[in-house]
Amino acid sequence: MASRQKILVVDDDANIAELISLYLTKEFYEVQIAEDGESALKLFESFRPNLILLDLMLPGIDGYQVCREIRSRSDTPIIMLSAKGEIFDKVLGLELGADDYMIKPFDSKELVARVKAVLRRFQPARPEPEVDSAKIVEYPDLIINMTNYSVIYKGKPVDMPPKELELLYFLASSPNQVFTREQLLDHIWGYEYVSDRTVDVHIKRLREKIKDHEAWRLATVWSVGYKFEVK
């Protein structure tokens, strides 16, 4: 029998944390709760969760710093929870490496749906008897493998969260085809997300890790969207 997936809930409001824990336990997840940033970082090491639900307004070490610390050592998916609904706050969270951002108060069914969606995207594909070449895209100095969620750039593995990898794979799978931000949101996130800025943030992070090559590049098509340009 497969072990249950583990979720770390980080929130200083005990009532909210217990309520979230109840929703997730009913879905057969194993849940632990941290009430502050320091406890969250300690539990992250001992509990080793599959996903973190992270409140931003925490005593001591705030949620942004917790996210920054975890991202420096792990790609464990993070969903930020906050009463802050400004675009600036959402974009900052995404730039720090969050995989999703939910505004309080939120609907319990939506929370569970987003948890499942993020975990589904993070779960590597099951091994197949033969390698499915349709899930591997290769260019000079670049291999994107969706079978094991890996990217090899200039002979070295590149760490990146699942949505960054999926966005890169999607664009590279259709070279020179232009996609609007709305199309990319629909294909990668699958539901109405934070804003079109979400795509811009992820493209920026990809460009920091994958530099333009003489044979290809991540190109901006002004006023339209993006494409993986092959020269």
Accessible surface in RSA format (square Angstrom, percent):
REM  Atomic radii and reference values for relative SASA: ProtOr
REM  Chains: A
REM  Algorithm: Lee & Richards
REM  Probe-radius: 1.40
REM  Slices: 20
REM RES _ NUM      All-atoms   Total-Side   Main-Chain    Non-polar    All polar
REM                ABS   REL    ABS   REL    ABS   REL    ABS   REL    ABS   REL
RES MET A   1   237.86 123.2 148.52  98.3  89.35 212.7 125.90 107.0 111.96 148.3
RES ALA A   2    92.36  84.9  64.29  99.2  28.06  63.8  75.05 105.7  17.31  45.8
RES SER A   3   105.67  89.3  76.98 102.7  28.69  66.1  53.49 113.9  52.19  73.1
RES ARG A   4   119.27  50.1 101.65  51.8  17.62  42.0  38.78  53.0  80.49  48.8
RES GLN A   5    57.83  32.3  53.30  39.0   4.54  10.8  24.84  52.9  33.00  25.0
RES LYS A   6    57.20  27.9  57.20  35.1   0.00   0.0  23.22  20.9  33.98  36.2
RES ILE A   7     0.00   0.0   0.00   0.0   0.00   0.0   0.00   0.0   0.00   0.0
RES LEU A   8     0.17   0.1   0.17   0.1   0.00   0.0   0.17   0.1   0.00   0.0
RES VAL A   9     0.00   0.0   0.00   0.0   0.00   0.0   0.00   0.0   0.00   0.0
RES VAL A  10     0.14   0.1   0.14   0.1   0.00   0.0   0.14   0.1   0.00   0.0
RES ASP A  11     0.33   0.2   0.33   0.3   0.00   0.0   0.00   0.0   0.33   0.3
RES ASP A  12    69.51  48.7  46.54  46.3  22.98  54.3   7.63  18.0  61.89  61.7
RES ASP A  13    59.87  41.9  52.56  52.3   7.31  17.3  20.09  47.3  39.77  39.7
RES ALA A  14    54.83  50.4  48.53  74.9   6.30  14.3  50.57  71.2   4.26  11.3
RES ASN A  15   124.13  85.6 115.82 111.9   8.31  20.0  28.02  67.4  96.12  92.9
RES ILE A  16    53.44  30.4  52.68  39.2   0.76   1.8  53.44  38.5   0.00   0.0
RES ALA A  17     1.24   1.1   1.24   1.9   0.00   0.0   1.24   1.8   0.00   0.0
RES GLU A  18   106.28  61.0 102.40  77.5   3.88   9.2  40.66  78.6  65.63  53.6
RES LEU A  19    89.11  49.6  86.73  62.0   2.38   6.0  88.72  62.3   0.39   1.1
RES ILE A  20     1.79   1.0   1.79   1.3   0.00   0.0   1.79   1.3   0.00   0.0
RES SER A  21    18.12  15.3  18.12  24.2   0.00   0.0   0.95   2.0  17.17  24.1
RES LEU A  22    90.31  50.3  85.79  61.4   4.51  11.3  89.87  63.1   0.44   1.2
RES TYR A  23    58.20  27.2  54.42  31.0   3.79   9.8  34.39  25.8  23.82  29.4
RES LEU A  24     0.00   0.0   0.00   0.0   0.00   0.0   0.00   0.0   0.00   0.0
RES THR A  25    65.94  46.9  60.44  61.3   5.49  13.1  52.63  70.7  13.31  20.1
RES LYS A  26   141.60  69.1 118.90  73.0  22.70  54.0  77.78  70.0  63.82  68.0
RES GLU A  27    67.20  38.6  53.22  40.3  13.99  33.3   1.31   2.5  65.90  53.8
RES PHE A  28   154.41  77.3 149.62  92.7   4.79  12.5 149.62  90.7   4.79  13.7
RES TYR A  29    19.08   8.9  19.08  10.9   0.00   0.0   9.47   7.1   9.61  11.8
RES GLU A  30    62.23  35.7  60.83  46.0   1.40   3.3  13.24  25.6  48.99  40.0
RES VAL A  31    27.29  18.0   1.30   1.2  25.99  62.6   1.30   1.1  25.99  70.5
RES GLN A  32    68.50  38.3  64.45  47.1   4.05   9.6  20.66  44.0  47.84  36.3
RES ILE A  33    51.43  29.3  27.63  20.6  23.79  57.3  27.63  19.9  23.79  64.6
RES ALA A  34     2.41   2.2   0.00   0.0   2.41   5.5   2.41   3.4   0.00   0.0
RES GLU A  35    98.47  56.5  94.19  71.3   4.28  10.2  23.36  45.2  75.11  61.3
RES ASP A  36    41.77  29.3  41.77  41.6   0.00   0.0   9.51  22.4  32.27  32.2
RES GLY A  37     0.00   0.0   0.00   N/A   0.00   0.0   0.00   0.0   0.00   0.0
RES GLU A  38    99.70  57.2  98.64  74.6   1.06   2.5  28.36  54.8  71.35  58.3
RES SER A  39    42.30  35.7  39.36  52.5   2.94   6.8  16.08  34.2  26.22  36.7
RES ALA A  40     0.42   0.4   0.42   0.7   0.00   0.0   0.42   0.6   0.00   0.0
RES LEU A  41    26.85  15.0  25.43  18.2   1.42   3.6  25.75  18.1   1.09   2.9
RES LYS A  42   136.72  66.7 127.32  78.1   9.40  22.4  87.00  78.3  49.71  53.0
RES LEU A  43    38.00  21.2  37.41  26.8   0.59   1.5  37.99  26.7   0.01   0.0
RES PHE A  44    17.39   8.7  16.22  10.0   1.17   3.0  16.22   9.8   1.17   3.4
RES GLU A  45    79.73  45.8  69.77  52.8   9.96  23.7  40.42  78.2  39.31  32.1
RES SER A  46    88.72  75.0  52.58  70.2  36.13  83.2  54.29 115.6  34.43  48.2
RES PHE A  47    11.05   5.5   5.66   3.5   5.39  14.0  10.96   6.6   0.09   0.2
RES ARG A  48   163.18  68.5 151.41  77.2  11.77  28.0  53.91  73.7 109.27  66.2
RES PRO A  49     8.96   6.5   0.11   0.1   8.86  32.2   0.11   0.1   8.86  55.1
RES ASN A  50    56.14  38.7  52.06  50.3   4.08   9.8   6.04  14.5  50.10  48.4
RES LEU A  51     0.00   0.0   0.00   0.0   0.00   0.0   0.00   0.0   0.00   0.0
RES ILE A  52     0.36   0.2   0.36   0.3   0.00   0.0   0.36   0.3   0.00   0.0
RES LEU A  53     0.00   0.0   0.00   0.0   0.00   0.0   0.00   0.0   0.00   0.0
RES LEU A  54     0.00   0.0   0.00   0.0   0.00   0.0   0.00   0.0   0.00   0.0
RES ASP A  55     6.50   4.6   6.50   6.5   0.00   0.0   0.00   0.0   6.50   6.5
RES LEU A  56     1.05   0.6   0.15   0.1   0.90   2.3   0.15   0.1   0.90   2.4
RES MET A  57   115.89  60.0 109.00  72.1   6.89  16.4 105.25  89.5  10.64  14.1
RES LEU A  58    15.15   8.4   0.00   0.0  15.15  38.1   1.97   1.4  13.18  35.5
RES PRO A  59    71.57  52.2  56.93  51.9  14.64  53.2  69.26  57.2   2.31  14.4
RES GLY A  60    82.11 101.3   0.00   N/A  82.11 101.3  44.75 122.8  37.36  83.7
RES ILE A  61    58.54  33.3  51.86  38.6   6.69  16.1  57.44  41.4   1.10   3.0
RES ASP A  62    58.11  40.7  55.72  55.5   2.39   5.7  17.15  40.4  40.97  40.9
RES GLY A  63     0.00   0.0   0.00   N/A   0.00   0.0   0.00   0.0   0.00   0.0
RES TYR A  64    26.72  12.5  26.72  15.2   0.00   0.0  26.62  20.0   0.11   0.1
RES GLN A  65    60.60  33.9  60.53  44.2   0.08   0.2  24.98  53.2  35.62  27.0
RES VAL A  66     0.10   0.1   0.10   0.1   0.00   0.0   0.10   0.1   0.00   0.0
RES CYS A  67     0.00   0.0   0.00   0.0   0.00   0.0   0.00   0.0   0.00   0.0
RES ARG A  68   108.61  45.6 105.55  53.8   3.06   7.3  54.02  73.8  54.59  33.1
RES GLU A  69    60.30  34.6  58.62  44.4   1.68   4.0   6.71  13.0  53.59  43.8
RES ILE A  70     0.39   0.2   0.39   0.3   0.00   0.0   0.39   0.3   0.00   0.0
RES ARG A  71    40.44  17.0  21.03  10.7  19.40  46.2  21.21  29.0  19.23  11.7
RES SER A  72    92.38  78.1  47.07  62.8  45.31 104.4  49.20 104.8  43.18  60.5
RES ARG A  73   116.35  48.9  76.70  39.1  39.65  94.4  52.84  72.2  63.51  38.5
RES SER A  74    29.28  24.7  17.02  22.7  12.26  28.2  18.50  39.4  10.78  15.1
RES ASP A  75    42.52  29.8  36.29  36.1   6.23  14.7  13.42  31.6  29.10  29.0
RES THR A  76    16.88  12.0  14.99  15.2   1.89   4.5   1.58   2.1  15.30  23.1
RES PRO A  77     0.06   0.0   0.06   0.1   0.00   0.0   0.06   0.1   0.00   0.0
RES ILE A  78     0.00   0.0   0.00   0.0   0.00   0.0   0.00   0.0   0.00   0.0
RES ILE A  79     0.00   0.0   0.00   0.0   0.00   0.0   0.00   0.0   0.00   0.0
RES MET A  80     0.00   0.0   0.00   0.0   0.00   0.0   0.00   0.0   0.00   0.0
RES LEU A  81     0.00   0.0   0.00   0.0   0.00   0.0   0.00   0.0   0.00   0.0
RES SER A  82     0.27   0.2   0.00   0.0   0.27   0.6   0.27   0.6   0.00   0.0
RES ALA A  83    77.83  71.6  54.25  83.7  23.57  53.6  54.59  76.9  23.23  61.5
RES LYS A  84    78.30  38.2  72.28  44.4   6.02  14.3  45.94  41.3  32.36  34.5
RES GLY A  85    34.28  42.3   0.00   N/A  34.28  42.3  14.07  38.6  20.21  45.3
RES GLU A  86   122.63  70.4 120.15  90.9   2.49   5.9  40.51  78.3  82.13  67.1
RES ILE A  87    83.71  47.6  80.97  60.3   2.75   6.6  80.97  58.3   2.75   7.4
RES PHE A  88   146.83  73.5 137.76  85.3   9.07  23.6 143.54  87.0   3.29   9.4
RES ASP A  89    16.12  11.3  16.12  16.0   0.00   0.0   0.00   0.0  16.12  16.1
RES LYS A  90    25.68  12.5  25.68  15.8   0.00   0.0   1.83   1.6  23.86  25.4
RES VAL A  91    14.81   9.7  14.81  13.4   0.00   0.0  14.81  12.9   0.00   0.0
RES LEU A  92    52.66  29.3  51.59  36.9   1.06   2.7  52.48  36.9   0.17   0.5
RES GLY A  93     0.00   0.0   0.00   N/A   0.00   0.0   0.00   0.0   0.00   0.0
RES LEU A  94     0.41   0.2   0.38   0.3   0.03   0.1   0.38   0.3   0.03   0.1
RES GLU A  95    63.02  36.2  42.59  32.2  20.42  48.6  14.37  27.8  48.64  39.7
RES LEU A  96    31.81  17.7  21.66  15.5  10.15  25.5  25.11  17.6   6.69  18.0
RES GLY A  97     4.31   5.3   0.00   N/A   4.31   5.3   4.31  11.8   0.00   0.0
RES ALA A  98     0.54   0.5   0.00   0.0   0.54   1.2   0.00   0.0   0.54   1.4
RES ASP A  99     3.81   2.7   3.30   3.3   0.51   1.2   0.89   2.1   2.92   2.9
RES ASP A 100     0.00   0.0   0.00   0.0   0.00   0.0   0.00   0.0   0.00   0.0
RES TYR A 101     5.92   2.8   0.25   0.1   5.66  14.7   0.25   0.2   5.66   7.0
RES MET A 102     5.61   2.9   3.03   2.0   2.58   6.2   5.61   4.8   0.00   0.0
RES ILE A 103    68.42  38.9  58.48  43.6   9.95  24.0  58.48  42.1   9.95  27.0
RES LYS A 104    35.70  17.4  27.33  16.8   8.37  19.9  18.73  16.9  16.97  18.1
RES PRO A 105   138.44 100.9 114.66 104.5  23.77  86.4 120.57  99.5  17.86 111.0
RES PHE A 106    44.42  22.2  14.66   9.1  29.76  77.4  22.96  13.9  21.46  61.4
RES ASP A 107    82.08  57.5  70.71  70.4  11.37  26.9  33.34  78.5  48.74  48.6
RES SER A 108    30.71  25.9  26.85  35.8   3.85   8.9   4.60   9.8  26.11  36.6
RES LYS A 109   169.88  82.9 161.20  98.9   8.68  20.7 107.98  97.2  61.90  65.9
RES GLU A 110    70.51  40.5  64.79  49.0   5.72  13.6  29.48  57.0  41.03  33.5
RES LEU A 111     0.00   0.0   0.00   0.0   0.00   0.0   0.00   0.0   0.00   0.0
RES VAL A 112    17.05  11.2  17.05  15.4   0.00   0.0  17.05  14.8   0.00   0.0
RES ALA A 113    55.69  51.2  47.02  72.6   8.67  19.7  52.09  73.4   3.60   9.5
RES ARG A 114    33.54  14.1  33.07  16.9   0.46   1.1   5.22   7.1  28.32  17.2
RES VAL A 115     0.00   0.0   0.00   0.0   0.00   0.0   0.00   0.0   0.00   0.0
RES LYS A 116    82.36  40.2  78.75  48.3   3.62   8.6  41.32  37.2  41.04  43.7
RES ALA A 117    10.93  10.1  10.25  15.8   0.68   1.6  10.32  14.5   0.61   1.6
RES VAL A 118     3.59   2.4   3.25   2.9   0.34   0.8   3.25   2.8   0.34   0.9
RES LEU A 119     8.10   4.5   6.51   4.7   1.59   4.0   6.80   4.8   1.30   3.5
RES ARG A 120   163.46  68.6 147.22  75.0  16.24  38.7  75.08 102.6  88.39  53.6
RES ARG A 121    30.17  12.7  26.01  13.3   4.16   9.9  24.71  33.8   5.45   3.3
RES PHE A 122    64.74  32.4  61.31  38.0   3.43   8.9  61.31  37.2   3.43   9.8
RES GLN A 123   104.33  58.3  96.24  70.3   8.08  19.2  35.58  75.7  68.74  52.1
RES PRO A 124    66.68  48.6  60.00  54.7   6.68  24.3  60.00  49.5   6.68  41.5
RES ALA A 125    34.61  31.8  15.27  23.6  19.33  44.0  26.11  36.8   8.49  22.5
RES ARG A 126   204.64  85.9 197.39 100.6   7.25  17.3  69.94  95.6 134.69  81.6
RES PRO A 127   127.38  92.8 102.50  93.4  24.88  90.4 108.21  89.3  19.16 119.1
RES GLU A 128   105.34  60.5  82.53  62.4  22.81  54.3  23.14  44.8  82.20  67.1
RES PRO A 129   137.66 100.3  93.89  85.6  43.78 159.1 107.62  88.9  30.05 186.7
RES GLU A 130   142.23  81.7 131.27  99.3  10.97  26.1  50.52  97.7  91.72  74.9
RES VAL A 131   109.55  72.1  84.06  76.1  25.49  61.4  87.02  75.6  22.53  61.1
RES ASP A 132    57.31  40.1  50.42  50.2   6.89  16.3  19.19  45.2  38.12  38.0
RES SER A 133    91.12  77.0  81.23 108.4   9.89  22.8  47.19 100.5  43.93  61.5
RES ALA A 134    77.01  70.8  52.53  81.1  24.47  55.7  65.07  91.6  11.93  31.6
RES LYS A 135    84.06  41.0  84.06  51.6   0.00   0.0  43.59  39.2  40.46  43.1
RES ILE A 136    40.51  23.1  26.04  19.4  14.47  34.9  26.04  18.7  14.47  39.3
RES VAL A 137    19.98  13.2  17.33  15.7   2.66   6.4  19.98  17.4   0.00   0.0
RES GLU A 138   117.84  67.7  91.97  69.6  25.87  61.6  23.74  45.9  94.10  76.8
RES TYR A 139    39.83  18.6  26.49  15.1  13.34  34.7  27.93  21.0  11.90  14.7
RES PRO A 140    75.09  54.7  62.20  56.7  12.90  46.9  74.46  61.5   0.64   4.0
RES ASP A 141    70.71  49.5  51.43  51.2  19.28  45.6  10.38  24.4  60.33  60.2
RES LEU A 142     1.35   0.7   0.00   0.0   1.35   3.4   0.00   0.0   1.35   3.6
RES ILE A 143    63.58  36.2  63.38  47.2   0.20   0.5  63.38  45.6   0.20   0.5
RES ILE A 144     0.00   0.0   0.00   0.0   0.00   0.0   0.00   0.0   0.00   0.0
RES ASN A 145    23.07  15.9  23.07  22.3   0.00   0.0   1.62   3.9  21.45  20.7
RES MET A 146    31.46  16.3  29.47  19.5   1.98   4.7  29.47  25.1   1.98   2.6
RES THR A 147    26.25  18.7  24.53  24.9   1.72   4.1  24.47  32.9   1.78   2.7
RES ASN A 148    86.50  59.6  70.60  68.2  15.90  38.3  30.51  73.4  55.98  54.1
RES TYR A 149    50.32  23.5  29.85  17.0  20.47  53.3  20.11  15.1  30.21  37.2
RES SER A 150    33.56  28.4  28.88  38.5   4.68  10.8  27.76  59.1   5.79   8.1
RES VAL A 151     1.25   0.8   0.00   0.0   1.25   3.0   0.00   0.0   1.25   3.4
RES ILE A 152    52.85  30.1  52.30  39.0   0.55   1.3  52.30  37.7   0.55   1.5
RES TYR A 153    25.74  12.0  22.91  13.0   2.84   7.4  21.29  16.0   4.45   5.5
RES LYS A 154   123.92  60.5 102.60  62.9  21.32  50.8  55.09  49.6  68.82  73.3
RES GLY A 155    66.78  82.3   0.00   N/A  66.78  82.3  32.94  90.4  33.84  75.8
RES LYS A 156   149.32  72.8 149.23  91.6   0.09   0.2  92.39  83.2  56.93  60.6
RES PRO A 157   106.26  77.4  86.88  79.2  19.39  70.5  86.88  71.7  19.39 120.5
RES VAL A 158    29.51  19.4  18.27  16.5  11.24  27.1  21.19  18.4   8.33  22.6
RES ASP A 159   114.71  80.4 102.37 101.9  12.34  29.2  25.97  61.1  88.74  88.5
RES MET A 160    13.67   7.1   0.65   0.4  13.02  31.0   1.00   0.8  12.67  16.8
RES PRO A 161     5.83   4.2   5.83   5.3   0.00   0.0   5.83   4.8   0.00   0.0
RES PRO A 162     7.48   5.5   6.44   5.9   1.04   3.8   7.47   6.2   0.01   0.1
RES LYS A 163     2.26   1.1   2.26   1.4   0.00   0.0   1.77   1.6   0.48   0.5
RES GLU A 164     0.80   0.5   0.80   0.6   0.00   0.0   0.02   0.0   0.78   0.6
RES LEU A 165     3.29   1.8   3.29   2.4   0.00   0.0   3.29   2.3   0.00   0.0
RES GLU A 166    18.17  10.4  16.64  12.6   1.53   3.6   9.80  18.9   8.38   6.8
RES LEU A 167     0.00   0.0   0.00   0.0   0.00   0.0   0.00   0.0   0.00   0.0
RES LEU A 168     0.13   0.1   0.13   0.1   0.00   0.0   0.13   0.1   0.00   0.0
RES TYR A 169    37.80  17.6  37.80  21.5   0.00   0.0  27.69  20.8  10.11  12.5
RES PHE A 170    42.00  21.0  40.98  25.4   1.02   2.7  41.75  25.3   0.26   0.7
RES LEU A 171     0.11   0.1   0.00   0.0   0.11   0.3   0.00   0.0   0.11   0.3
RES ALA A 172     0.63   0.6   0.00   0.0   0.63   1.4   0.00   0.0   0.63   1.7
RES SER A 173    52.62  44.5  23.90  31.9  28.72  66.2  27.61  58.8  25.01  35.0
RES SER A 174    30.84  26.1  24.95  33.3   5.88  13.6   8.14  17.3  22.70  31.8
RES PRO A 175    61.37  44.7  46.36  42.3  15.01  54.6  46.36  38.3  15.01  93.3
RES ASN A 176    75.29  51.9  58.50  56.5  16.79  40.4  24.35  58.6  50.94  49.2
RES GLN A 177    90.96  50.9  84.44  61.7   6.52  15.5  29.22  62.2  61.74  46.8
RES VAL A 178    55.28  36.4  36.84  33.4  18.44  44.4  36.84  32.0  18.44  50.0
RES PHE A 179    12.01   6.0  12.01   7.4   0.00   0.0  12.01   7.3   0.00   0.0
RES THR A 180    43.30  30.8  43.30  43.9   0.00   0.0  40.40  54.3   2.90   4.4
RES ARG A 181    53.69  22.5  53.59  27.3   0.10   0.2  10.52  14.4  43.17  26.2
RES GLU A 182   102.94  59.1  97.25  73.6   5.69  13.5  62.40 120.7  40.54  33.1
RES GLN A 183    83.76  46.8  80.15  58.6   3.60   8.6  24.58  52.3  59.18  44.9
RES LEU A 184     0.00   0.0   0.00   0.0   0.00   0.0   0.00   0.0   0.00   0.0
RES LEU A 185    19.82  11.0  19.82  14.2   0.00   0.0  19.82  13.9   0.00   0.0
RES ASP A 186    94.15  65.9  83.68  83.3  10.47  24.8  21.50  50.6  72.65  72.5
RES HIS A 187   108.68  59.4  76.65  53.3  32.03  81.9  43.31  44.6  65.37  76.1
RES ILE A 188    14.66   8.3   6.61   4.9   8.06  19.4   7.74   5.6   6.93  18.8
RES TRP A 189     4.90   2.0   0.00   0.0   4.90  11.5   0.56   0.3   4.33   7.0
RES GLY A 190    54.07  66.7   0.00   N/A  54.07  66.7  23.80  65.3  30.27  67.8
RES TYR A 191    65.66  30.7  50.32  28.6  15.33  39.9  63.84  48.0   1.81   2.2
RES GLU A 192   163.12  93.6 136.37 103.2  26.75  63.7  60.94 117.9 102.18  83.4
RES TYR A 193    17.53   8.2   0.02   0.0  17.51  45.6   2.17   1.6  15.36  18.9
RES VAL A 194    28.15  18.5   4.51   4.1  23.64  57.0  10.61   9.2  17.54  47.6
RES SER A 195    31.21  26.4  19.84  26.5  11.37  26.2  30.84  65.7   0.37   0.5
RES ASP A 196    59.11  41.4  55.17  54.9   3.94   9.3  18.60  43.8  40.50  40.4
RES ARG A 197    96.86  40.7  93.73  47.8   3.13   7.4  32.91  45.0  63.94  38.8
RES THR A 198     0.93   0.7   0.20   0.2   0.73   1.7   0.00   0.0   0.93   1.4
RES VAL A 199     0.00   0.0   0.00   0.0   0.00   0.0   0.00   0.0   0.00   0.0
RES ASP A 200    30.99  21.7  27.20  27.1   3.79   9.0   9.86  23.2  21.13  21.1
RES VAL A 201     0.07   0.0   0.05   0.0   0.02   0.0   0.07   0.1   0.00   0.0
RES HIS A 202     2.19   1.2   2.19   1.5   0.00   0.0   0.09   0.1   2.10   2.4
RES ILE A 203     1.21   0.7   1.21   0.9   0.00   0.0   1.21   0.9   0.00   0.0
RES LYS A 204   103.60  50.5 100.00  61.4   3.60   8.6  61.68  55.5  41.92  44.6
RES ARG A 205    20.28   8.5  20.26  10.3   0.02   0.0  13.70  18.7   6.57   4.0
RES LEU A 206     0.00   0.0   0.00   0.0   0.00   0.0   0.00   0.0   0.00   0.0
RES ARG A 207    79.89  33.5  75.72  38.6   4.16   9.9  36.81  50.3  43.08  26.1
RES GLU A 208    98.30  56.4  81.30  61.5  17.01  40.5  37.09  71.7  61.21  50.0
RES LYS A 209    68.15  33.2  52.27  32.1  15.88  37.8  49.40  44.5  18.76  20.0
RES ILE A 210     4.10   2.3   0.47   0.4   3.62   8.7   0.47   0.3   3.62   9.8
RES LYS A 211   116.71  56.9 114.82  70.5   1.89   4.5  81.81  73.6  34.90  37.2
RES ASP A 212    90.48  63.4  62.72  62.4  27.77  65.7  25.44  59.9  65.04  64.9
RES HIS A 213    21.01  11.5  14.39  10.0   6.62  16.9  14.58  15.0   6.43   7.5
RES GLU A 214   149.85  86.0 123.33  93.3  26.53  63.2  48.68  94.2 101.17  82.6
RES ALA A 215    24.84  22.8  21.54  33.2   3.30   7.5  24.71  34.8   0.13   0.4
RES TRP A 216     1.43   0.6   1.43   0.7   0.00   0.0   1.43   0.8   0.00   0.0
RES ARG A 217    79.56  33.4  79.48  40.5   0.08   0.2   7.03   9.6  72.54  44.0
RES LEU A 218     6.81   3.8   2.99   2.1   3.83   9.6   2.99   2.1   3.83  10.3
RES ALA A 219     1.45   1.3   1.21   1.9   0.24   0.5   1.25   1.8   0.19   0.5
RES THR A 220    31.73  22.6  13.84  14.0  17.89  42.6   9.48  12.7  22.24  33.6
RES VAL A 221    38.90  25.6  34.72  31.4   4.18  10.1  38.09  33.1   0.82   2.2
RES TRP A 222   208.20  83.6 193.66  93.7  14.54  34.1 168.13  89.6  40.07  65.0
RES SER A 223   120.25 101.6  70.18  93.7  50.07 115.3  48.70 103.7  71.55 100.2
RES VAL A 224    64.59  42.5  55.02  49.8   9.57  23.1  57.95  50.3   6.65  18.0
RES GLY A 225     0.18   0.2   0.00   N/A   0.18   0.2   0.06   0.2   0.12   0.3
RES TYR A 226    12.26   5.7  12.26   7.0   0.00   0.0   1.01   0.8  11.25  13.9
RES LYS A 227    43.82  21.4  43.65  26.8   0.17   0.4   4.89   4.4  38.93  41.5
RES PHE A 228     0.08   0.0   0.02   0.0   0.06   0.2   0.02   0.0   0.06   0.2
RES GLU A 229    35.16  20.2  35.16  26.6   0.00   0.0  10.12  19.6  25.04  20.4
RES VAL A 230    49.16  32.4  36.90  33.4  12.27  29.6  36.90  32.1  12.27  33.3
RES LYS A 231   141.21  68.9  77.53  47.6  63.68 151.6  81.88  73.7  59.33  63.2
END  Absolute sums over single chains surface
CHAIN  1 A    11741.2       9686.3       2054.9       6429.0       5312.2
END  Absolute sums over all chains
TOTAL         11741.2       9686.3       2054.9       6429.0       5312.2
